[in-house]
Amino acid sequence: MGYEPSLNLDCQNEDTEQQIIRETFHLVSKRDENVCNFLEGGMLIGGSDYKLIYRHYATLYFVFCVDSSESELGILDLIQVFVETLDKCFENVCELDLIFHVDKVHNILAEMVMGGMVLETNMNEIIMQVDAQNKMEKSETFIFQSTRQDR
Amino acid sequence: MRGLAVFISDIRNCKSKEAEVKRINKELANIRSKFKGDKALDGYSKKKYVCKLLFIFLLGHDIDFGHMEAVNLLSSNKYTEKQIGYLFISVLVNSNSDLISLINNGIKNDLASRNPTFMNLALHCIANVGSREMAEAFASQIPSILVAGDTMDSVKQSAALCLLRLNRTSPDLVPMGEWTARVVHLLNDQHLGVVTAATSLITTLAQKSPEDFRTSISLAVARLSRIVTSASIDLQDYTYYFVAAPWLSVKLLRLLQCYPPPEDAALRSRLTECLETILNKAQEPPKSKKVQHSNAKNAVLFEAIALIIHHDSEPTLLVRACNQLGQFLQHRETNLRYLALESMCTLASSEFSHEAVKTHIDTVINALKTERDVSVRQRAVDLLYAMCDRSNSKQIVAEMLSYLENADYSIREEIVLKVAILAEKYAVDYTWYVDTILNLIRIAGDHVSEEVWYRVIQIVINQDDVQGYAAKTVFEALQTPACHENLLKVGGYILGEFGNLIAGDPRSSPLVQFNLLHSKFHLCSVPTRALLLSAYIKFINLFPEVKPTIQDVLRSDSQLRNADVELQQRAIEYLRLSCIASTDILATVLEEMPPFPERESSILAKLKKKKGPGKVPDMDEARWNVNGNTEHSENTEPTNKSSPPSLVADLLPTNRPRPASYSPTILSAGNMAPSHPFTDLLNMNSSPAAGASLLVDVLFVCKNNGVIFENQLLQIGLKSEYRQNLGRIYVFYGNKTSSQFLSFSSSVTSSDTLKTHILPLLRLLLTDLSLNVHTMPVDPTVEGGAQLQQILNIECLSDFSDTPVLNVQFRYGGTLQNIAVKLPVMLNKFFQPTEMTSEDFFQRWKQLGVPQQEVQTIFKAQHPMDTDVTNAKILGFGVALLSGVDPNPANFVGAGVIHTKNTQVGCLLRLEPNPQAEMYRLTLRTSRESVSQRLCDLLSEQF
């Protein structure tokens, strides 16, 4: 199970954050297939001012929490763009990629969503940026790769 | 980073939560020792450990160290280290003041680096953290990055959103300035990503200061038009599953929703063309079977419909939008049905499309019954609520009630509130209302909040005609063995007030009523028992024959020694009261409750609170007013709005007896003055005056100025003006003699001649006897031949039929003179004329078709039947004279609204003269029986 918080919620408190994640999972996971992909947020998220918009891919749920300034269907498509981008960057993305490369997933998401706002929607543009980062990373890794035992 | 991967694998291999925690604690200890160790860590190790901390944090564990290392990484000039540093800081937002200046320093360097990757990382960090400290440090710098000519596109995008974020978190710190004009021009940028980000920014800024960004309208329309109508080749890669730049289109349509329709005709038609094209595309066959294609296309379509609804100015577009949504209501995609229901809800409040929305009622009701998804059903309930009006209210309320039986618990309370509001608002006869609310309590008693049952009691008390029915219905409902406690509350209250109305039937004799209530007494909570005790003491007053039975109950140990103080006190006090008070006193203390002052329905207030402001669709006040039922409309009195009187104070019987000032009966008893004005008149020394003042009623119905009283000593003249429910009367007292009047004083009594239960009807404020307050003598005198002026302020609280009386007292030649004159303040003085077309008139006439709403009288003409005089009299009566409405030109038709403090009563009248017979037929229709009757009485004496 995966959860992508694209939260622009000003919750500074880690406990609340964890509670929100649990509540959201609870709300989303018990829903049938073929019901609609939007639901009003739970109590912690801010009630009816926020909506949860989610998509279900195999074992993963991708959940975005948005306020009324975003189009519901637009966000649904954005999730699709995100997943397609992940798929290209990881070559057939699977759950393990997301777990073992949390930082990379965050970086890809950061190319699309920034501070809770949609930054870029064009997949080619996003992949171009990610590739550029990978290139920089590789050049640095090549020089600084440590040879010591790595624990 | 192999170490990280190994760690993650270890965690995944943990067999139990305990093992996982153990492994994590081990790792945390390891990282802590590395960070504290003497050996300086290289960048790679730091990066690895910080990454591990991040992972641990994302698993849901607290991380309280590592920030310093992250800041070190962020300040590194290697991309990979910088990136991890920023990521850690962005995710683990911590307003650690020691570090914030270090972080800000790193950001500052990166912003100045001219390296787009570094600049982007810095901007991302500011946007993600969004703290005030960061806003203070950078809010003034970002606009210049955004509009600088040499800034890279990707940086511009980030800068725009960063500014938007800071504007949301600390709007006061984002300076407006010459950059705003240049931001608008980003709408013309080549790079669609930049345009999208800029549109988001402009939309938010335009909501706050629309004038500054008005130029964005034309640019947005032009951009939209190019996207919507162009072939998709020139859109770089922003075509998504065959849809041209859907996200940008959505954003542009959002931006346009900040403004009214463009005034410029060319621009407006270009926009209309765009919207039509979008609607047309919805009908075209899909270019791809993929759901992504239809999602993107429909995202734009829904936004276009939102703009059409926002403009609410093009009937054709509105109807097309409504039809399109109607198609979606039956679509196989649940998402589309959901969104269609949601959009239609806003469409229902537009006057152009309200009727069109109503045609989908069956589909929506079907959705309520068959949708599998509670979110969709919830939207269906919202839409039914929004589309409800007088024509379909019975059907909608019935459907909501039947849905309520199986509704999800999460939305039951809201449905209960909605049903209660609709039932009240569209109740043509209140028996239906009472039935509906009792059904609500039966079906979902637990979800019926206090506001709902308070309200039904308020309405029953205020509507005389439904009281008997209500008593009968609650009596029957209480027969069910397991009735809900809320029903018992309503039942106890209503039988206590109006049980006498059904006591004639042996099946509901006083004793039967009492036994029925008391049979449930022991099963209910303390507040309900307290209410029932009050009902019992009311029974003692209503039905002397059950007094011994009830006294026995009150006297029992379970009451007099009840552990609950409130119950014990009530039992003791009520018992004592029933023993010592005389019948009269008992009748006074336990009198029927006076009507509640009208105010905003507390249920509506609750629903608003529940849904948040702006979430309750406007129920179209105008339409509602036309129907004549304004009794429960929003109270416009500012004082009531700011501090709504507590309902509980009004309702709970603990407050009885009410403060003397509230109860007219107690007031008059205290004054010990005979309240019938005619007795005063007969006591007067001057008999012709008495005759003259009797006529005041008739003479002053249609005029506002003149002499209302004259005898050998004194002349009283009036000038009066009225606006809505307020009036001001200038009273002139002329001393006709050459001697002084001593101890001159005046007062106004507005007590009702009938002993009714109505609140004081007119609030008369005597400002002063002379205009100058300060020179007013303690013992005023009026010199011979002098005139004294007085101002009376009048406020009409509710409709009334009694005339206030002006009492004047003074000494003349050693004799005390008492003069009482009726003040010509009649209900019709509070008319505001209403002009309307013939069509409107007959529509409203039909709407007021309930028999009680119409009063008709046929009478003989007292004066010559002159058309002009009649016209003048009808105008003087206060209504608008409508010509060309009645098919018979000889008839007179008028319309107006009576303004009282709490309600407005629409009034239509028709006067048909029959010159041959010298007769008139006068017909009045208003939403209130008492008003129709009173106006008819007043006007029929005029001709």
Interface residues (C-beta under 8 A of the other chain):
Chain A: D10 Q12 E14 Q18 I21 R31 D32 N34 V35 C36 N37 F38 L39 E40 G47 S48 D49 S69 S71 E72 L73 G74 L76 D77 L78 Q80 V81 I99 F100 V102 D103 H106 N107 A110 M114 G115 G116 M117 V118 L119 E120 T121 N122 M123 N124 E125 Q129 A132 Q133 M136 E137 E140 T141 F144 Q145 S146 D150 R151
Chain B: M1 R2 G3 L4 A5 V6 I8 R12 D42 G43 Y44 S45 K48 C51 L54 F55 F57 L58 G60 D62 K78 Y79 T80 Q83 I84 L87 V91 V93 N94 S95 T117 L123 H124 I126 A127 N128 G130 S154 Q157 S158 L161 C162 L164 R165 T169 L192 G193 T196 A197 S200 T203 T204 Q236 D237 Y238 Y240 P246 W247 V250 R254 Q292 N295 A296 N298 A299 F302 E303 T334 N335 R337 Y338 L339 R372 D373 S375 V376 Q378 K611 G612 K615
